[in-house]
Amino acid sequence: MPSRKGCDVPITPTAKIWMDGELVDWEQATVHVLTHSLHYGSAVFEGIRAYATPTGPAVFRLRAHIDRLLRSAHVLELTVPYGADELCSAVRETVRASGIAACYIRPLVYLGYGEMGLNPLPCTVHVAIAVWPWGAYLGEMEGDAGIRLKVSSWARHDPRAVPSAAKATGFYINSSLAKVEAVRAGYDEALLCTTDGYLAEGTGENLFVVRDGVIATPPASAVGALEGITAASVATLAADLGYEVREKLMRRADLYVADEAFLTGTAAEVVPIASVDDKAVGSGRRGPVTAAIQEAFFGVVRGENDRYKDWLDHVD
């Protein structure tokens, strides 16, 4: 089965990008080649989605994402010149200017041109927000199909080496190496383990493992995984559906003997895992727990469940 390579989709330009307080034309949203963050990976970012709902575009968990962006900036000693309310308004403004009902949103806090060297403190901090249409990150799936996963030979970076609580651009070299290895081997996605061999996360997703009706996920701070906003939302939905959800350290073999497994993330949303290292997970198809969570999640983001209406920030 060939890899879907769902992330290999060209970016579709939209009308405007928000840069330092102004909407500029897509083609004019440029930076100098000597921009500090380009050389040292000293930027932080978020991935957010806006969904089409009966009352217009709505951004999923907008404030939670912006708060995490500012926390990431704080960890990397980046002083952001805008507050959370201003950035939330800027996201809504950019989505509105795009004129599309559903889109991916990429806020970026980066260090600009003018200073070079490993000390980022003298550099000017800039903020940009771009939006564009982006479908299923891991490819469109039919029926109960799932993705083929490979446990990577690369280990997740140790939280004692870099602050894994920050969503920093430079940290994703680790994910990129694992992704390329998996795609070249014919898989859809990679899963990284800690240097001690505990399951950590996908290249851009959190992991959930189902066995005997209990849903387990690795404790983010212990394994160097990012605390996912989609993951936290899914855990809440699962608990409200009556499932037991717990954090648990797990090994590779726990995936091999699982009844079901799935990944969550803003780009990936909720994706079932069909196999790991060519071993079927459960039946090798999407299981009933994953299906129930998928249905609940997409009902929420499409504005079909008033119980979680506070998770949607309407653009208009």
C-alpha positions, 0 to 999 in steps of 0.5 A, a space after each residue: 500500500 503506497 503512502 498517502 503523503 497527505 502533507 505534500 499538498 502545495 499551499 494555495 495562496 489567499 488574499 492577505 497575510 497579517 504582518 505586524 498589525 497590517 494585512 498585506 498582499 500574499 505576495 508581499 509577505 516577505 522577510 530578509 534572507 538574513 532574518 535571525 529565525 531563518 538561521 537559528 530556528 528561533 521562532 514559535 508557531 501554532 497550527 489552528 483550523 477554522 471550520 465551516 459551520 451553519 453560522 459561518 467560519 469558526 476557529 477551533 479553540 482559538 484562545 487556547 492556541 494563542 495562549 500556547 503561542 505566547 507561552 512558547 514565546 515566553 520559554 524562548 525569551 521572545 517578547 511578543 509585542 501583542 497581547 492574546 486579545 489582539 492576536 485573536 482579533 488578528 486571526 479573525 481578521 485574517 480569516 475574514 479577509 481570506 473569504 474562505 469558509 474553512 482554512 488552516 491558520 499559521 501564526 508565527 512569532 519570529 526574530 527579524 533582520 538586523 542582528 546575527 549570533 546565538 544571543 536572540 535578545 537584541 533582535 526585533 520580534 515580529 508576528 505574522 498570521 497566514 491562512 490557506 485551505 488545507 484538507 486532510 494532512 495525512 490524506 483522505 481515507 475511505 470508510 474504516 481505513 487507517 494509516 500505516 505507521 512506522 516507529 522511527 529510528 530517530 528518538 524524540 528529543 529529550 526534554 532535558 535538552 530542549 524545552 519540549 513544552 514550546 512549539 518552536 520551529 527549530 525543534 521540528 527538525 527532529 520530526 522532519 527526519 522521522 517523517 522523511 524516513 517513514 515516507 521513503 519506506 512507504 509509510 504514512 507517518 512516523 512515531 517517535 520514542 524517547 531515548 528510553 524507549 517509551 512511546 512519545 508522539 507522531 511527527 506532529 500528533 499526539 498518540 492514543 492507544 485503546 485496550 479493553 475499552 480504556 484509552 491511554 496516552 503518553 504523559 507529555 511532560 515525561 516523554 517530551 511530547 507537546 501538550 496537544 490542544 486537540 488531544 486535550 479536547 479529544 480526551 474530554 470528548 472521550 470521557 464525556 462519552 463514558 470512556 476511561 482516559 488515562 496517561 500512561 508510559 507505554 512501549 512499542 509492544 503496547 501498540 502491537 497488542 492494542 485493540 485500536 490506536 489513533 493520532 490527534 492534532 490540528 492538521 491530522 484531526 483524528 486519524 485511526 492507525 491501521 498498522 504499526 511496523 506492518 503489524 495490524 493494530 486490532 482488526 487493521 481497520 478503524 475501531 468502534 472507539 475511534 469511530 465514536 470519537 471521530 464522530 463526536 469531534 467532527 460534530 463539535 468543529 462543524 458547530 453541531 453540538 451546543 455542549 461545546 460551543 465555547 470551543 468555537 470562535 466565530 469569525 463574524 
